[in-house]
Amino acid sequence: MLTMLDRVAGDVRKHYYDPEFRGIDWDATVSQAKDKIKADTSLNMSLAHIAQALLVLNDSHTFFVPPPRPFRHDYGFQDGMIGDRCFIVRVRPGSDAESKGVKPGDEVMSINGFAPDRDSLWKMAYRYNILRPEPGLRLVLRSPEGQERQVDVLAKIRQLPKVQDITGNGIWEVVRQAETEEHARRPRLEERGDQLMILKLPDFLFDEEKVNGWIGKARKHQALILDLRGNPGGSVDSLKALLGYFFEDSVKIADRVSRKERKPETTKSTGKRACTGKITVLLDSDSASAAELFARVVQLEKRGVVMGDRSSGSVMEARRYDYSLGEGTVVFYGASITDSDLIMSDGKSLEHAGVVPDEVALPAAADLAAGRDPVLSHAAAALGVSLSPEEAGKLFPYEWPQD
């Protein structure tokens, strides 16, 4: 654990975009983490001390990636912020959560005694899903009718081999998992005559060839809804490739501010290949990074309308660092370290601020419970296309990953 901390802390010291570490005494922070690790006998707590050292920087893109655990872990529900309140948004069929009566539309008042908000929910997810998974969670929920109840939800845990031979047959488990994740991340689209195309992008991890195909279809329609709800972002190259197709001339995305320089990031000119129809961008509280940058450029350039909820406010540029310990039998771990801030053309950073939609549109608890999507329905209506909330809720059904 001390070796892990030393390697990660050393790269933060070398590469973090702010040499002043946001006013934090980085050496003292690392020293305190070392003392806690030396005093502790728990592997989980030692990993938590490493993670906490990085969280002190309060940076959305700087965090510790602990070694993978020898099990698959699922609480059977997903929650999210809608406005300033946390709700259950989906429940896995057949899970303990479903059997205990947890339902979409339940408001989450507390998780293991802590009240979630926009600043803490992602930290709870990091703690309970990645850093220190628990056998179960105690939820206090409020139904759409206003009744509060306490529910103890058990996680489903599937044991995996403690040592995996990725040079032999064990590699196929890794391949299957990668294929499942790739399928879940596939873009999906819906066409409504020549009036409207809806493109739902789960991330910004695609190449320009795919973008060219989507835009080729979009140009045949009068309007496009780009659904970036739940999109965590991805690569700058993907952002540039997509954003460039909505402007005939190059536009500035942001200034990339690192330790050594301030450099503008711009799109490439696409000329007559650009999509010139109307565009509406949908965001929610889980829209992050490149998704937020895309929406904000659309706003600043007055190219379209942004609708939905205030976005995550997780907008920096980072590099992933991968490490390993051991020979023969190897333990892998890593860290994401921010190497630049991104300052928009209005002189402001989106970090901790997010994108405020031109029009706030939120689902109600009853909509979550009934599987309706009033936000997509409203966006379509604003573009002159009739799409009921019930129909909109069925267009892109969520697919639970395999156990």
N, C-alpha and C positions, 0 to 999 in steps of 0.2 A: 504493500500500500504506500509506503514511503517513496519507493522508486517510481510508482505511478504518479504520485503528487509532484515529485521533482521534475519529471519529464514534462508533464502538462504545465506546471508553473513556469518552467523555463521557456516554453514556447509562448506562453502569455507574455512573459517579460520581453521577449524578442519581437513579437509580431503584433501585439494588441495595438489597435489604431491610435489610441491616445497614450502618449508616453507618460502622461500624468495619472493614468489609470482612473480617470473620473474623480480625482481627489482622494482615492483610496491608497493607503500605505500598503502596497502589494507585498513587500517583503515581510511586514508584520503579519499580514493576513495569512501568508503561507506558513510562517513560523507558528502561529496559533493552531493552524490545522495539523501541523506535525506533532505538536504537543498533545493534541486530542487523540491522534492516531496511536501514539506511543502509550497513552493511558488507557486505551480501549482494547478489549479482547474480542469484539464482534466485527466480523467481516463486513456486515451490512452497515454498521455505524462508521467504519473506516471509509467505506465508499461514500457515505453521506458527508463526511468531513471534507473529502476532496471536492465533491459537488458543491458544497456550501461555500467553499473558498471562491469558486468561480461565480456563484450566484451573488456574491457581495458586490460585484461590478454592476449588477442590475442591467444587464445587457441581453436582449432577446436572442442574440446569435452566439453568445459565449457560454458554453456549458460542457459538462463532463459526460462522456458516453461510457458507462461502465461495461465490464465484460458481460457477454450474454449469459443468461441463466439457463440451466438444464431443464427447463420446463416451459410450456405454453400456458399463459395466464389470461383469464377473461372474466370480468365481473358481470358480463351479460347485459350491460346497458351502456349507453353513451349520453353524456350531458353536454350542455353548451350554454353560453350566455346569449340571451335575447334581450336587447336593451341593457339594462343594468340588473337583470334577474337571471338566475340559473334555472334551467329546466331539463328534465329528461326528454331527449329528442327521439330516442329509439331504444327498443328492448329486444334482445335476441330471443327468438322463439325457442322454447324448451329450456330456457335458463332458469336458475334458481330465482333470479330477479323477477322473471315473469310469473313463476309459481307463487311468489310472495306478494303479487299484486302491483308491482312497479309498472307504471304505464307512461307512454309519451304524454306530455302535457302536465305531469306532476312537477311542481316547483320544488327545487332542491334547497331546503333551508339550511342544512348542514351536512357535512361529510366527516365522519369520525369526530364530531364536535366542533368543526370549523366551518364558518359560514363562507361560502364561495362568493367571490366577486371578480371583476375583470382583471384585477391585479394578482389574485391568488389562484384562480382556477387552473391555469396552466402549470403552476408550481405543484398543485395537488396532483394533477395528471402525471407530471414528471416523477413525483415522489412515489405514488401508488402503482404506477404502471411500469416504470423503468428502473428507478433507483432502488426502491424497497417495496416490492409487491407484497400484498397482505392476503391471507386466506379468506378475508371477507371485509366488508365495509358496513358501518352503521350509518344509515341515512335517516334524516328527518325530512319528510316530504309533505307538501301541501297539494291536495287535489284541486282540479279546476273549480270544484264547488266550495273550496275554502277549508276543507277538513284536513287537519294535521295528523300525521301518524309516524311512528318510528319503525323502520324496517332494517333487519340485519340480513344483508345479501352475501351469500357465499360465492366465492370465485370458483370457476371450473379450471382445474389444473391438470394438464397432460404432461406426464414426465417424459423427458427426452434423455438420450444417452449423455452421461456426464462427460465423456470424452468422445468426440466425433472425428472419425477418420475421413477427412475431406480429400484424401488421395485415393480412396477406394469407393465402396458402395455408399458410404455416408454422404458423398457429394450430391447424390440424387435427392436427398431431403432438402438440401440447400437450393437445388435447381427447382424443385416443386414449389418451394416457398416463394422464390423469386418470380415464377410464372404466375402464381396466385396474386401476388402483389401487383404485377404488371397488368393483369386482367382487371383488377379493381381500379387501377389508375387510368384506364382507357378513356379517351374523350368520347362523348356521345352527343349526337345532334338530332334535332327534330325540324322538319320543314313544313310550313303551312302555306301551300301554294307559292305564289311569287311575292307574297306580302312579307313573310317573316321566316327567318331561320333562328333557331335557338341552339347555341353551342355551349355545352357544359364541359369545362376544363377542370380536371381534378388537381392539376399541378402545372408547373412551367418546366417540364422536362421533355422537350420535343425538339425536332429539327425543322429547318426551314422548308424542307420538302413537304412535311405534313401541313405546315401553315399554308403553303401555297395551295394545297388541295382544299383546305377549309375555306380559304378566301375565294377560291374559284367558285365554290358553291354559294358563298355568301353574296357574291356580286350579282347573282341571279335573283336576289330578293331585294325588296325595298328597305328592309330593316333587319337588324341583327340584335339579338339579346345574347350577351356573353355572360354566362352564369359562372362567377368565380366564388360562389359561396363554398366555404370549406376548403378553398384552395390555399395550401401553405406556402406557395411560391416555388422557387427552383433556381434555374440558372439565368444569369444576365443575358446570355446569348439567345435563349428562348424568348425572353422578354423583348429584346430588340427585334427579333424576327417577327413576332406577332404585332407589336406596336407599330412597326414601320409600315405595315400594310394598311393602316388607317389614315395615313398622311401621304400626300403626293411629294412633299418635300421633307427633308430631314428635320427632326425636332429634337430638342434637348430633353433628356429624361431627368437627369440630376447631375450635380457635381459630386464626384467621388473624392472624398477627403480622407487621405491616409496620413501616416506619419511624415511621409516625405513630400507629398504633392497634393494639389487640388486639380483634378482632371475631369472635364465634362464627359458624360456618357450620352451619346446621341444615337438616334435610329438611322438606318440607311434609307435613302430615298427610293421609293418604289414607283414613282411616276404614275403612268396610266394604269399600272396594275393595282393601284390602291383601291380599297373598298370605300366607296363614297356615300353609301346609304346611311340611314339613321342607325345609331348604335346606343344601346342601353346596357350598362354594366351592373350586375347584381353582386353585392357584397354582404357578408355577415361578420360576426365577431371572430370567426376562425379564418377569415381571408387575411393572408399575411404576406409580407415580403414582396416578391415580384407582382403578386396579385394587387397589392396596395399601390405599388408604383404605377402599374398600368392604369388603374382607375384614377389616380391623381393626375396623371398626364392628360387623360381624357378630359378631366375637369378644367385643368389650367389652360389647356388649348381650346376649350369650349367646343370639343369635338362631339360630345354626346352627353347623356344623362347617367348619373350614378344613383342607384336606388338600393334600398335595403337597410342594413344596420351599420353602425360605425365599425370599422375594421379593427384588426388586432393591435396595430401599432408596433409591429415587429419588423422593422425595416432597417437593416444594416447589411453589410456585405462581409461574408465570413469564408474562411477556408477550413476544411476538415483535415485534422491531423490523426493519423492512425499509428498505433503503437502495438508492441507485443512483448510478452515476457516469457522466457523459457526457451528451450531447444528440444526439438522432437515433439513433445507435448507443449503446445503454445497457448497462452492466454492472450486474447485480443481485447483492446480497449481503445478509446479515442477521445477527441475533444474537438469542438467547434470553437474557433477563435475569430472574433471580428477583426478584420484588417482595414475597414474603412466605413465611414458614415456616409450617408447619401443625403445631400441637401437639394431640395427641389428648387425649381426656377423662381419660386416666391421667397426663397431664402430660408425656408423652414425644413426641419427634419420631421419625418413621420414617426420616428421612434417614440413610443409611449403616447402618441397622440392619435394615430390612425387617420383614416380618411372618413370625413363626415359626409354622408350621402347628400346629394342635391334634394332627394326626397326620401325621408325615413319611412320604411314600410316593414312591419314586423308581423310574424304570425302570432296569433293569440294561443293560449293554452288549449282551447277547444280545437283549434286548427291542427296542432300537433297531435292531439288525441285522435282526431278523425283522419289524419293523413292528408290534410289539405295543404296546398301551397298558394296562399293568397298573394304572396309577393310576386311570383312569376306570373300569376293571373293578371295582376294589376299592371305589371310591366307590358304584357302583351296588349292589354286594353288601351294603354297609353299610346301604343303604336297602331291602333286600329284593328286589332285582331281579337276575336272572341275566344277565350280560353278559360273555362271555369276553374275555380280553385281545386275542385275534386279531380278534374282531368289533369291539371298541372301537377298535382301531387303524385300522379301515376307515371309521368313521362320518364323519369330517371330513378327507378326504384333502387334503394340501397341494397347492396349485396354483402351479407356478413361473410367475413373470411372463414375458410374451413377450419375446423377445430385442429 
